[in-house]
Amino acid sequence: MKILLTVFISSALLCGFAMGQEKNEIIETASQSKWISLFNGEDLSGWVDVNTSDDTWKAVNGELHCTGLPIGVMRSAKMYENFILEIEWKHMKKKGNSGVFLWCDAIPGKNRLPSGMEVQMLELDYINRPNGKKAEKSFISGELFAAGKQTATPDNPRSSSPNGPRSVSKEYRCKGVGEWNQYTIVAINGSVNLSINGKFVNSIRNSSKKKGYICLEAEGTEVRFRNIKILELPTGVITPEEIVKPILVK
């Protein structure tokens, strides 16, 4: 808990969450909060398919297996604003591609993926890109970017990004095919700080949306997830325009 409080307080101060709030109030709030599992290891309770298929996602021996096809996402049943998200993932084939979306509208666009803050999950060999061009290692190590209609300001902007502003990690941390990676994602007031395998290496801020769904991405290759849990934090100052439109489940 001491480690958690240290991470929370540091991130809160960096993101401006602690403005107008005493330090002891933050400590008290964090200590009273509880981690909630977003995946029970047995079924897909708490998740809603958006545009994949019944065969895309399966719970197997405590892991969430994703075939990667069809390309699309499934979303959390509820929306989240300020939180700490922990998730472990690994690719099963080289050049694997996936990610987790934050503050997402969960509405697929023309490219089958929704608008949201994407936390990239690429396999090590993706550095040898399918188009034959070599990518820098930081490109595949937890790149952060606003996808679709969402906007944000990268703290570590990539020099050349044809798909819009993206933030690259300061240090390469991801492991290769078949090896588990752990992401700790601190999302507060439109800012995201990412820890990869025990070290904070990337961040992005000024997200145009600050409350929305969490989505897991299927993007062409087999990927597995486990130990998905969330610690919800107090709400911040937020306007209606910064909240995605809730999706009514029929």
C-alpha positions as CSV (number, residue, x, y, z in Angstrom):
1,M,0.0,0.0,0.0
2,K,2.9,2.4,0.7
3,I,4.2,1.9,-2.8
4,L,0.7,2.5,-4.2
5,L,0.3,5.7,-2.2
6,T,3.6,7.0,-3.4
7,V,2.7,6.3,-7.0
8,F,-0.7,7.9,-6.6
9,I,0.5,11.0,-4.8
10,S,3.4,11.6,-7.3
11,S,1.1,11.1,-10.3
12,A,-1.6,13.3,-8.8
13,L,0.8,16.1,-8.2
14,L,2.2,15.8,-11.8
15,C,-1.3,15.7,-13.3
16,G,-2.5,18.6,-11.3
17,F,-5.1,16.5,-9.4
18,A,-3.9,17.6,-6.0
19,M,-4.6,21.3,-6.6
20,G,-6.8,22.5,-3.8
21,Q,-6.5,19.3,-1.9
22,E,-4.4,18.6,1.2
23,K,-1.8,15.8,1.0
24,N,-3.4,14.0,4.0
25,E,-6.7,14.1,2.2
26,I,-5.2,12.4,-0.8
27,I,-3.6,9.7,1.4
28,E,-6.9,9.1,3.1
29,T,-8.8,8.8,-0.2
30,A,-6.3,6.3,-1.6
31,S,-6.1,4.2,1.5
32,Q,-9.9,3.9,1.5
33,S,-10.1,2.9,-2.2
34,K,-10.2,-0.7,-3.4
35,W,-8.8,-2.5,-6.4
36,I,-11.5,-4.0,-8.5
37,S,-10.8,-6.9,-10.9
38,L,-12.1,-6.2,-14.5
39,F,-11.6,-9.8,-15.5
40,N,-12.7,-12.7,-13.3
41,G,-10.7,-15.3,-15.2
42,E,-13.8,-17.4,-15.9
43,D,-15.9,-15.5,-18.4
44,L,-16.5,-12.1,-20.0
45,S,-18.7,-10.7,-17.3
46,G,-18.3,-6.9,-17.2
47,W,-17.3,-6.6,-20.9
48,V,-19.5,-5.8,-23.9
49,D,-18.5,-6.7,-27.5
50,V,-18.5,-3.7,-29.8
51,N,-17.7,-5.0,-33.2
52,T,-15.7,-8.3,-33.0
53,S,-17.4,-11.8,-32.7
54,D,-18.4,-14.5,-30.3
55,D,-15.1,-16.3,-31.1
56,T,-12.7,-13.4,-30.7
57,W,-12.5,-13.4,-26.9
58,K,-12.3,-16.4,-24.6
59,A,-11.5,-16.9,-20.9
60,V,-9.0,-19.8,-20.6
61,N,-7.4,-20.9,-17.3
62,G,-7.5,-17.4,-15.8
63,E,-6.3,-15.7,-19.0
64,L,-8.2,-13.7,-21.6
65,H,-7.4,-15.0,-25.0
66,C,-8.0,-12.8,-28.1
67,T,-7.7,-14.2,-31.6
68,G,-7.2,-10.7,-33.0
69,L,-9.9,-11.2,-35.6
70,P,-12.1,-9.6,-36.7
71,I,-10.3,-6.3,-36.0
72,G,-12.3,-4.3,-33.4
73,V,-12.8,-3.9,-29.7
74,M,-14.8,-4.9,-26.7
75,R,-15.5,-2.4,-23.9
76,S,-16.0,-2.2,-20.2
77,A,-19.6,-2.3,-19.1
78,K,-19.2,1.1,-17.3
79,M,-17.3,4.3,-17.9
80,Y,-14.3,5.5,-15.9
81,E,-12.8,8.9,-15.2
82,N,-9.8,9.0,-12.9
83,F,-8.1,5.7,-12.2
84,I,-5.1,3.5,-12.0
85,L,-5.3,0.5,-14.3
86,E,-3.0,-2.5,-14.2
87,I,-2.9,-5.1,-17.0
88,E,-0.6,-7.8,-18.1
89,W,-0.3,-8.9,-21.8
90,K,1.7,-11.0,-24.2
91,H,1.7,-11.6,-27.9
92,M,1.7,-15.2,-29.2
93,K,3.2,-14.4,-32.7
94,K,5.8,-12.1,-34.0
95,K,4.7,-8.6,-35.2
96,G,1.7,-8.8,-32.9
97,N,-0.4,-5.7,-32.5
98,S,-3.0,-4.7,-29.9
99,G,-3.7,-2.1,-27.3
100,V,-6.0,-0.8,-24.6
101,F,-8.1,2.4,-25.1
102,L,-8.9,4.8,-22.3
103,W,-11.8,7.4,-22.1
104,C,-13.1,5.7,-25.3
105,D,-16.4,6.3,-27.0
106,A,-16.5,2.6,-28.0
107,I,-18.0,3.5,-31.4
108,P,-16.0,2.0,-34.3
109,G,-15.1,4.4,-37.1
110,K,-14.2,3.9,-40.7
111,N,-11.1,1.8,-39.7
112,R,-13.2,-0.4,-37.3
113,L,-11.5,1.2,-34.3
114,P,-13.1,3.8,-32.0
115,S,-12.0,7.2,-30.7
116,G,-10.0,7.1,-27.4
117,M,-6.6,7.4,-25.8
118,E,-4.7,4.3,-27.0
119,V,-1.9,2.7,-25.0
120,Q,-0.1,0.7,-27.7
121,M,0.9,-3.0,-27.2
122,L,3.3,-4.1,-30.0
123,E,5.4,-7.2,-30.1
124,L,9.2,-6.8,-30.2
125,D,9.7,-8.0,-33.8
126,Y,7.2,-5.3,-35.0
127,I,10.3,-3.1,-35.2
128,N,10.7,-4.9,-38.6
129,R,7.5,-3.5,-39.8
130,P,5.2,-5.3,-42.4
131,N,5.9,-2.5,-44.9
132,G,9.6,-3.2,-44.8
133,K,10.6,0.0,-43.0
134,K,12.5,-0.2,-39.7
135,A,10.9,1.3,-36.6
136,E,12.7,2.7,-33.6
137,K,12.3,0.6,-30.4
138,S,10.4,3.3,-28.5
139,F,7.7,3.1,-31.2
140,I,6.7,-0.3,-30.0
141,S,7.2,0.3,-26.3
142,G,4.0,1.7,-25.0
143,E,3.4,4.5,-27.5
144,L,0.5,6.8,-26.4
145,F,-1.8,8.7,-28.7
146,A,-5.3,10.0,-29.2
147,A,-7.1,7.8,-31.8
148,G,-9.9,8.8,-34.0
149,K,-11.6,12.1,-33.1
150,Q,-9.9,12.4,-29.8
151,T,-7.0,14.9,-29.3
152,A,-4.1,15.1,-26.8
153,T,-0.7,16.6,-26.3
154,P,2.3,14.2,-26.4
155,D,5.0,14.8,-23.7
156,N,7.6,12.9,-25.8
157,P,6.5,13.6,-29.4
158,R,7.6,11.3,-32.2
159,S,9.4,13.2,-34.8
160,S,7.6,11.7,-37.8
161,S,4.0,10.5,-37.2
162,P,1.7,10.4,-40.3
163,N,-1.2,9.4,-38.1
164,G,-1.1,12.4,-35.8
165,P,0.8,13.5,-32.6
166,R,2.1,10.5,-30.7
167,S,4.2,10.2,-27.5
168,V,7.0,7.6,-27.5
169,S,8.7,6.0,-24.5
170,K,11.9,7.4,-23.2
171,E,13.3,3.9,-22.7
172,Y,12.6,0.6,-24.4
173,R,10.9,-1.8,-21.9
174,C,8.7,-4.3,-23.7
175,K,9.5,-8.0,-24.0
176,G,9.2,-10.3,-27.0
177,V,6.7,-12.9,-28.2
178,G,5.4,-15.3,-25.5
179,E,6.6,-13.1,-22.6
180,W,4.3,-11.3,-20.2
181,N,4.5,-7.5,-20.0
182,Q,2.9,-5.4,-17.1
183,Y,1.5,-2.0,-17.7
184,T,0.5,0.3,-14.9
185,I,-1.5,3.2,-16.3
186,V,-2.3,6.3,-14.2
187,A,-5.1,8.3,-15.8
188,I,-6.1,11.5,-14.1
189,N,-7.8,14.7,-15.4
190,G,-7.0,14.0,-19.1
191,S,-3.3,13.0,-18.4
192,V,-1.9,9.5,-18.8
193,N,1.4,8.2,-17.2
194,L,2.5,4.7,-18.3
195,S,4.8,2.3,-16.4
196,I,6.2,-0.6,-18.4
197,N,7.5,-3.6,-16.4
198,G,8.1,-1.5,-13.3
199,K,9.3,1.9,-14.7
200,F,7.4,5.0,-15.8
201,V,8.6,5.9,-19.3
202,N,5.9,7.7,-21.2
203,S,3.1,10.3,-20.7
204,I,0.6,12.3,-22.6
205,R,-1.8,15.1,-21.5
206,N,-4.7,17.4,-22.4
207,S,-7.0,14.6,-23.6
208,S,-10.2,16.0,-25.1
209,K,-12.1,13.3,-23.3
210,K,-11.7,12.6,-19.6
211,K,-14.4,10.1,-19.0
212,G,-15.3,7.1,-21.1
213,Y,-15.1,3.3,-21.6
214,I,-12.0,1.1,-21.3
215,C,-11.6,-1.0,-24.5
216,L,-9.4,-4.0,-25.3
217,E,-8.3,-4.2,-28.9
218,A,-8.2,-7.1,-31.4
219,E,-5.9,-6.0,-34.3
220,G,-5.1,-9.0,-36.4
221,T,-2.9,-11.3,-34.2
222,E,-3.4,-13.5,-31.2
223,V,-2.8,-11.7,-27.9
224,R,-3.5,-12.7,-24.2
225,F,-4.3,-10.7,-21.1
226,R,-4.4,-11.4,-17.4
227,N,-4.5,-9.6,-14.0
228,I,-6.7,-6.7,-15.2
229,K,-7.6,-4.6,-12.3
230,I,-8.6,-0.9,-11.6
231,L,-8.4,1.5,-8.7
232,E,-10.9,4.3,-9.2
233,L,-9.9,7.7,-7.9
234,P,-12.0,10.8,-7.0
235,T,-13.6,12.7,-9.8
236,G,-12.1,16.0,-11.1
237,V,-13.3,19.2,-12.6
238,I,-15.0,18.0,-15.8
239,T,-17.4,19.4,-18.4
240,P,-20.1,17.6,-20.3
241,E,-18.1,17.9,-23.5
242,E,-15.3,16.0,-21.9
243,I,-17.5,12.9,-21.2
244,V,-18.2,10.5,-24.0
245,K,-21.9,9.8,-24.7
246,P,-23.0,6.7,-22.8
247,I,-24.0,3.7,-24.8
248,L,-27.4,2.3,-23.9
249,V,-27.4,-1.5,-23.8
250,K,-30.4,-3.0,-25.5
